Amino acid sequence: IFVTVGSTDFDALVARMDALAPQLGAEVVMQIGLGEYVPQHGRFFRFAPSLDHHYDQAEVVVAHGGLGTIVEVLERGKRLICVVNPAT
């Protein structure tokens, strides 16, 4: 499971996925952008030159509603869960 918040922050999404991670039965990798919340139950990073590898490895992508992310994930035929950030 790959979680991405893009170039902003979305601590609510990262914190919720972190809380769920131990129960999911799959590795959770999170791209946390500018967020302040630090995950405890999965690997994480802030930014990368490309997210292609993470999209390719994921069975499911959980993402903010960014158009670029949506297009890249759907073009790969991956399952996508989009979560709107009410703070932005």
Protein Blocks (a to p, Z undefined) as FASTA:
>chain_A
ZZdebjadcfklmmmmmmmmmmnopacdddekjafbdcfkbccdfbdfbfklmmmmpmbd
cddfbfklmmmmmmnopacdddddfkZZ
